[in-house]
Amino acid sequence: MAQYKAPLRDMQFVLHDMLNIENHYASIPAFADTNRELVDSVLEAGAQFCENELSPINRSGDEEGCQFDDGVVTTPKGFKEAYKKYVELGFGSLSAPVEHGGQGLPPSLGTVMSEMMGTANWSWGMYPGLSHGAINTVEAHGDAQQKEVYLTKLISGEWTGTMCLTESHAGSDLGLIRTKAEPNADGSYKISGTKIFISAGEHDMADNIVHIVLARLPDAPKGTKGISLFIVPKFMPTGERNGVKCGSIEHKMGIKASATCVINFDEATGFLIGAPNKGLNCMFTFMNVARIGTAVQGVAAAEGSFQGALEYARDRTAMRSLTGPKNPDKEADVIIVHPAVRQLLLTQKAFAEGGRALVYLLSTYTDIVATTQDAEAKKAADDMMSFLTPIAKAFLTEVGYEAANHGVQVFGGHGFIREWGMEQIVRDTRIALLYEGTTQIQALDLLGRKVLQTQGGMLRNFTKVVHKFCQTHEGNADMAQFVAPLAALNKEWGDVTMRIGMKAMGNADEAGAAAVDYMMYSGYVTLAYLWAWMAQVAQAKLAVGEGDAEFYKAKIQTAQFYFKKILPRTKGHIEMIDGGAETLMQMTADAFAF
Amino acid sequence: MAQYKAPLRDMQFVLHDMLNIENHYASIPAFADTNRELVDSVLEAGAQFCENELSPINRSGDEEGCQFDDGVVTTPKGFKEAYKKYVELGFGSLSAPVEHGGQGLPPSLGTVMSEMMGTANWSWGMYPGLSHGAINTVEAHGDAQQKEVYLTKLISGEWTGTMCLTESHAGSDLGLIRTKAEPNADGSYKISGTKIFISAGEHDMADNIVHIVLARLPDAPKGTKGISLFIVPKFMPTGERNGVKCGSIEHKMGIKASATCVINFDEATGFLIGAPNKGLNCMFTFMNVARIGTAVQGVAAAEGSFQGALEYARDRTAMRSLTGPKNPDKEADVIIVHPAVRQLLLTQKAFAEGGRALVYLLSTYTDIVATTQDAEAKKAADDMMSFLTPIAKAFLTEVGYEAANHGVQVFGGHGFIREWGMEQIVRDTRIALLYEGTTQIQALDLLGRKVLQTQGGMLRNFTKVVHKFCQTHEGNADMAQFVAPLAALNKEWGDVTMRIGMKAMGNADEAGAAAVDYMMYSGYVTLAYLWAWMAQVAQAKLAVGEGDAEFYKAKIQTAQFYFKKILPRTKGHIEMIDGGAETLMQMTADAFAF
């Protein structure tokens, strides 16, 4: 199987050449010290750790899986040791607040780190990933004592965290959850109920596990407005065992080394975080972070499968190029000469690099939202993040999954064999389209909540930026190939939104019927903007003769590929959006099958 | 996990209402006795066998997999017993020639049967499927004695067969194979070499295994023109063991209950079939059959995942319909009320039923090719089959895989859990895009060999049929919604082919660069024709008040869905085809990654 190699050159292109990350950090007082050298040294240390510690236990972890025995979960060989190293090297506390033992680096650097960890070994990355979610939640909503007791241990990595939301009958619809929280005399609560799909819910990597649990108080209103949030540790800070037990682990398609647990709470002691009945509001912070984290899985899938497929395509020989032998001394040409193989590889590359740009851009907004005191700047960043997050989550996981499948395809029949590792990426990635809100839920969030409910306001925030980019570069002859189609799409985006909005006023199902195609359309246009931007940066670098010309040329060529061979997919989505709801809704549930 | 239920009503719709299969059989002397009653009784017996014997061991077979121990392969629990029953019930000999013990029924009935077996348990179906390939090959190219010795035993099911083509360095490019055949004094050959990816290469279901092996004679020319075909039995007809041994079995993403073997031939005794160095020509018969058989896997994936997802969507509750509660007495609505869920389900349904129509139509050509003495009729059917086969193989497996993924998606996070069986369909189906020629190879076969090399002749054969359909029904007001877009696409199909042909004359890579999008485009248009045809049949039935009106209404509604919400994908493919080869070919192999 291909060994992961962190694409440092490309990461640096996005961070430095494109996003000018040093300036971005300099503009935020809390991160003013994060200069280019520091960024690069974190990248390099992260790359070493991921390449040397995580990548080698990725396939063995998949084969071995997690073992369950009477409430105890054993992670695959090497997982515990890698976690210990991760903690020792300080990666867990990278972007955590200094006042609780963190290093206070920007969240965006944590995102870059999570891409490397995730590409090297997604299952392993789930454990610290969930801790990260718990850290954010306690930091944002916990009181001083909760922070003192739990946050410091989570940040130090001595303890890990989970997010306990889902119940067997309540996934997308959290308003249905039934887990109960009954007040104790001492101000704590007795938590009872069963949660499912709890990643990192039980394992052998740390001394204690801090569960963040959604539950209902006795007098809670029905639905989403009656949900409260609790801290429920596996072991009480005093050391005794709490009434929390892992009932079983799931047998899954992929991420087999990540323990997905049924967690039973049997009058477990819990502590309310935030206000009663406001639990779901408290979760929104976490959910945005988790969605960006899942968007990273799409990038990881594209990058990892691209690396494997590229190596194979440069080495495997089959048939001759249609334009005549390219390796006449061999009995056949390497398969990278074939246009259809290149189409697969370039699609992977365009999604990996384009997705990376989107996720990193998005993470710069999280830097601002997390730290700024300026309400206007915060709202601007938050709006942009709110708009781009469902696109990044749904679109990047859909195309990341596509890219992972292309990786298998480049290998031919060998791609189906576990040994090569390509099919594992497909299996591991499939969950990304489901958890943290399915593609369909994200699409409704984008079109319904973010676009239509703001009367298009959040969309215009973004299309204005795109419009400005097009205006700035429309006079550049080399950029016309990108600017002209991008400007047209940017306008069409607004137009189609209007059309959906009009129809949805008469029939709400018109929004639901358009949502997924609208989300995919939005994703392709967003990536078109980023590819145009990257091409412009590369052209500027070439013009002044800075850096590696071959790298920048390839960047422009990939942008050209994206515009010619990917972006036309928007044509189909527009027509399907305009196809409306009728053909979806007219069939009775009984008539679907006879 | 959802129990498979054969969609007999829909199968009968395609066979009787649409294809008028009784008339088709009546027109072929060999099949004149195959009337509607016989067809229906075979369908019902097949459905019973598949539902009661194969479906129940589908998931257990996946969990258990095949076991390998020193050359011996053990299939999962129940596989052997099901095979015994299959043989006893006569399903193995259904469409085999009467003179060697078969029942002489039409090949198209065998295709229908293979759809049911494959949907119920694809892994299991691989064993008789490979026998079927061996039967066809020996029947077409074996001499009288070979037929006497091997064919009768293969048809009776006492022995099974394999097709040994692939070697580790030679998959798509069979011209590279190295397995040797050295003549013995008695007219037999010593076969030496190693074959990989041999399905049913070793197992415990039958007494003997007849390998059909591609190998090179000592004086053979290089490449594809130096390949000969041999029968190499595991046990000689006299009973002694031949020099054939299974070296290992592959660990795969899916179809885990199908033994995928490395087969070592160590001076094994083999018998030449057909003329020396004409082995690949002899294989073409088999390959067409195998490709249609793989197209069936796409239909099976769509049908099986649709059945599972539909059951779940009618039962699982989450959130309220956007247009207000539909099940006010429950705490949430069943998810089939949501447009985005319906979009997934209807996509599965449109591909399952449309794919079924394509495969059954295709199989009527195989009936003719297999039996007719009329050279002109044979050529016409053969040409149609040659044109539609790569479309059916590549397009139906691509969209079948998409549909299988939609099945997972409808289940949300539960879709990722093995217990539900949805993810197994994804894993089992992934191979269909790879074996028997990848999607990319099929696309080149379609555009290069079938379309451009015939100067568009094979395409015109088909577009003429579509054109005639459009002309016949253009006056029908109810059909305008289908006929108008279909006629436009049918014309565009010819136009885009011309454009590709012109460009490819200057640069062969232009064909390679267009091939996959062209194949997908062709698939969508072909299915549009079939959906229009099915809608027309349903409208005619409704007009005369025959049969179940609800069934025919749903058929028309599905056609409407297909035209509005699937067919627009052609728009993207056209533009990507016209996007040309340049952006695929300009990047140097070195510049793909830095």
HADDOCK unambig.tbl for C-alpha pairs under 7 A between the chains (distance, minus, plus):
assign (segid A and resid 9 and name CA) (segid B and resid 594 and name CA) 6.71 0.50 0.50
assign (segid A and resid 172 and name CA) (segid B and resid 318 and name CA) 6.98 0.50 0.50
assign (segid A and resid 173 and name CA) (segid B and resid 318 and name CA) 5.47 0.50 0.50
assign (segid A and resid 173 and name CA) (segid B and resid 319 and name CA) 5.73 0.50 0.50
assign (segid A and resid 250 and name CA) (segid B and resid 417 and name CA) 6.66 0.50 0.50
assign (segid A and resid 251 and name CA) (segid B and resid 417 and name CA) 5.90 0.50 0.50
assign (segid A and resid 251 and name CA) (segid B and resid 418 and name CA) 5.78 0.50 0.50
assign (segid A and resid 252 and name CA) (segid B and resid 416 and name CA) 5.76 0.50 0.50
assign (segid A and resid 252 and name CA) (segid B and resid 417 and name CA) 4.47 0.50 0.50
assign (segid A and resid 252 and name CA) (segid B and resid 418 and name CA) 5.21 0.50 0.50
assign (segid A and resid 253 and name CA) (segid B and resid 416 and name CA) 5.55 0.50 0.50
assign (segid A and resid 253 and name CA) (segid B and resid 417 and name CA) 6.24 0.50 0.50
assign (segid A and resid 253 and name CA) (segid B and resid 418 and name CA) 6.14 0.50 0.50
assign (segid A and resid 253 and name CA) (segid B and resid 423 and name CA) 6.25 0.50 0.50
assign (segid A and resid 318 and name CA) (segid B and resid 172 and name CA) 6.96 0.50 0.50
assign (segid A and resid 318 and name CA) (segid B and resid 173 and name CA) 5.47 0.50 0.50
assign (segid A and resid 319 and name CA) (segid B and resid 173 and name CA) 5.71 0.50 0.50
assign (segid A and resid 322 and name CA) (segid B and resid 508 and name CA) 5.58 0.50 0.50
assign (segid A and resid 322 and name CA) (segid B and resid 509 and name CA) 5.92 0.50 0.50
assign (segid A and resid 323 and name CA) (segid B and resid 508 and name CA) 5.71 0.50 0.50
assign (segid A and resid 323 and name CA) (segid B and resid 509 and name CA) 6.49 0.50 0.50
assign (segid A and resid 339 and name CA) (segid B and resid 509 and name CA) 6.53 0.50 0.50
assign (segid A and resid 339 and name CA) (segid B and resid 512 and name CA) 5.35 0.50 0.50
assign (segid A and resid 339 and name CA) (segid B and resid 513 and name CA) 5.00 0.50 0.50
assign (segid A and resid 339 and name CA) (segid B and resid 584 and name CA) 6.22 0.50 0.50
assign (segid A and resid 339 and name CA) (segid B and resid 585 and name CA) 6.72 0.50 0.50
assign (segid A and resid 340 and name CA) (segid B and resid 440 and name CA) 6.17 0.50 0.50
assign (segid A and resid 340 and name CA) (segid B and resid 512 and name CA) 6.09 0.50 0.50
assign (segid A and resid 340 and name CA) (segid B and resid 513 and name CA) 5.96 0.50 0.50
assign (segid A and resid 342 and name CA) (segid B and resid 584 and name CA) 6.06 0.50 0.50
assign (segid A and resid 343 and name CA) (segid B and resid 584 and name CA) 6.24 0.50 0.50
assign (segid A and resid 409 and name CA) (segid B and resid 434 and name CA) 6.83 0.50 0.50
assign (segid A and resid 412 and name CA) (segid B and resid 434 and name CA) 5.52 0.50 0.50
assign (segid A and resid 412 and name CA) (segid B and resid 438 and name CA) 6.73 0.50 0.50
assign (segid A and resid 413 and name CA) (segid B and resid 434 and name CA) 5.49 0.50 0.50
assign (segid A and resid 413 and name CA) (segid B and resid 435 and name CA) 6.18 0.50 0.50
assign (segid A and resid 416 and name CA) (segid B and resid 252 and name CA) 5.75 0.50 0.50
assign (segid A and resid 416 and name CA) (segid B and resid 253 and name CA) 5.56 0.50 0.50
assign (segid A and resid 416 and name CA) (segid B and resid 431 and name CA) 6.35 0.50 0.50
assign (segid A and resid 417 and name CA) (segid B and resid 250 and name CA) 6.67 0.50 0.50
assign (segid A and resid 417 and name CA) (segid B and resid 251 and name CA) 5.90 0.50 0.50
assign (segid A and resid 417 and name CA) (segid B and resid 252 and name CA) 4.46 0.50 0.50
assign (segid A and resid 417 and name CA) (segid B and resid 253 and name CA) 6.23 0.50 0.50
assign (segid A and resid 418 and name CA) (segid B and resid 251 and name CA) 5.79 0.50 0.50
assign (segid A and resid 418 and name CA) (segid B and resid 252 and name CA) 5.22 0.50 0.50
assign (segid A and resid 418 and name CA) (segid B and resid 253 and name CA) 6.12 0.50 0.50
assign (segid A and resid 423 and name CA) (segid B and resid 253 and name CA) 6.24 0.50 0.50
assign (segid A and resid 431 and name CA) (segid B and resid 416 and name CA) 6.38 0.50 0.50
assign (segid A and resid 434 and name CA) (segid B and resid 409 and name CA) 6.83 0.50 0.50
assign (segid A and resid 434 and name CA) (segid B and resid 412 and name CA) 5.53 0.50 0.50
assign (segid A and resid 434 and name CA) (segid B and resid 413 and name CA) 5.49 0.50 0.50
assign (segid A and resid 435 and name CA) (segid B and resid 413 and name CA) 6.19 0.50 0.50
assign (segid A and resid 438 and name CA) (segid B and resid 412 and name CA) 6.75 0.50 0.50
assign (segid A and resid 440 and name CA) (segid B and resid 340 and name CA) 6.16 0.50 0.50
assign (segid A and resid 508 and name CA) (segid B and resid 322 and name CA) 5.60 0.50 0.50
assign (segid A and resid 508 and name CA) (segid B and resid 323 and name CA) 5.72 0.50 0.50
assign (segid A and resid 509 and name CA) (segid B and resid 322 and name CA) 5.92 0.50 0.50
assign (segid A and resid 509 and name CA) (segid B and resid 323 and name CA) 6.48 0.50 0.50
assign (segid A and resid 509 and name CA) (segid B and resid 339 and name CA) 6.54 0.50 0.50
assign (segid A and resid 512 and name CA) (segid B and resid 339 and name CA) 5.37 0.50 0.50
assign (segid A and resid 512 and name CA) (segid B and resid 340 and name CA) 6.10 0.50 0.50
assign (segid A and resid 513 and name CA) (segid B and resid 339 and name CA) 5.02 0.50 0.50
assign (segid A and resid 513 and name CA) (segid B and resid 340 and name CA) 5.97 0.50 0.50
assign (segid A and resid 550 and name CA) (segid B and resid 591 and name CA) 6.81 0.50 0.50
assign (segid A and resid 551 and name CA) (segid B and resid 591 and name CA) 6.91 0.50 0.50
assign (segid A and resid 554 and name CA) (segid B and resid 587 and name CA) 6.61 0.50 0.50
assign (segid A and resid 554 and name CA) (segid B and resid 591 and name CA) 5.97 0.50 0.50
assign (segid A and resid 557 and name CA) (segid B and resid 583 and name CA) 6.65 0.50 0.50
assign (segid A and resid 557 and name CA) (segid B and resid 587 and name CA) 6.75 0.50 0.50
assign (segid A and resid 560 and name CA) (segid B and resid 583 and name CA) 6.16 0.50 0.50
assign (segid A and resid 561 and name CA) (segid B and resid 583 and name CA) 4.84 0.50 0.50
assign (segid A and resid 561 and name CA) (segid B and resid 584 and name CA) 6.62 0.50 0.50
assign (segid A and resid 564 and name CA) (segid B and resid 576 and name CA) 6.28 0.50 0.50
assign (segid A and resid 564 and name CA) (segid B and resid 579 and name CA) 5.15 0.50 0.50
assign (segid A and resid 565 and name CA) (segid B and resid 576 and name CA) 4.95 0.50 0.50
assign (segid A and resid 565 and name CA) (segid B and resid 579 and name CA) 6.27 0.50 0.50
assign (segid A and resid 568 and name CA) (segid B and resid 572 and name CA) 4.74 0.50 0.50
assign (segid A and resid 568 and name CA) (segid B and resid 575 and name CA) 5.93 0.50 0.50
assign (segid A and resid 568 and name CA) (segid B and resid 576 and name CA) 6.21 0.50 0.50
assign (segid A and resid 569 and name CA) (segid B and resid 572 and name CA) 4.44 0.50 0.50
assign (segid A and resid 570 and name CA) (segid B and resid 572 and name CA) 6.86 0.50 0.50
assign (segid A and resid 571 and name CA) (segid B and resid 571 and name CA) 5.77 0.50 0.50
assign (segid A and resid 571 and name CA) (segid B and resid 572 and name CA) 5.36 0.50 0.50
assign (segid A and resid 572 and name CA) (segid B and resid 568 and name CA) 4.73 0.50 0.50
assign (segid A and resid 572 and name CA) (segid B and resid 569 and name CA) 4.44 0.50 0.50
assign (segid A and resid 572 and name CA) (segid B and resid 570 and name CA) 6.85 0.50 0.50
assign (segid A and resid 572 and name CA) (segid B and resid 571 and name CA) 5.37 0.50 0.50
assign (segid A and resid 572 and name CA) (segid B and resid 572 and name CA) 5.44 0.50 0.50
assign (segid A and resid 575 and name CA) (segid B and resid 568 and name CA) 5.92 0.50 0.50
assign (segid A and resid 576 and name CA) (segid B and resid 564 and name CA) 6.27 0.50 0.50
assign (segid A and resid 576 and name CA) (segid B and resid 565 and name CA) 4.94 0.50 0.50
assign (segid A and resid 576 and name CA) (segid B and resid 568 and name CA) 6.22 0.50 0.50
assign (segid A and resid 579 and name CA) (segid B and resid 564 and name CA) 5.15 0.50 0.50
assign (segid A and resid 579 and name CA) (segid B and resid 565 and name CA) 6.27 0.50 0.50
assign (segid A and resid 583 and name CA) (segid B and resid 557 and name CA) 6.65 0.50 0.50
assign (segid A and resid 583 and name CA) (segid B and resid 560 and name CA) 6.15 0.50 0.50
assign (segid A and resid 583 and name CA) (segid B and resid 561 and name CA) 4.82 0.50 0.50
assign (segid A and resid 584 and name CA) (segid B and resid 339 and name CA) 6.21 0.50 0.50
assign (segid A and resid 584 and name CA) (segid B and resid 342 and name CA) 6.05 0.50 0.50
assign (segid A and resid 584 and name CA) (segid B and resid 343 and name CA) 6.23 0.50 0.50
assign (segid A and resid 584 and name CA) (segid B and resid 561 and name CA) 6.61 0.50 0.50
assign (segid A and resid 585 and name CA) (segid B and resid 339 and name CA) 6.70 0.50 0.50
assign (segid A and resid 587 and name CA) (segid B and resid 554 and name CA) 6.61 0.50 0.50
assign (segid A and resid 587 and name CA) (segid B and resid 557 and name CA) 6.76 0.50 0.50
assign (segid A and resid 591 and name CA) (segid B and resid 550 and name CA) 6.82 0.50 0.50
assign (segid A and resid 591 and name CA) (segid B and resid 551 and name CA) 6.90 0.50 0.50
assign (segid A and resid 591 and name CA) (segid B and resid 554 and name CA) 5.96 0.50 0.50
assign (segid A and resid 594 and name CA) (segid B and resid 9 and name CA) 6.74 0.50 0.50
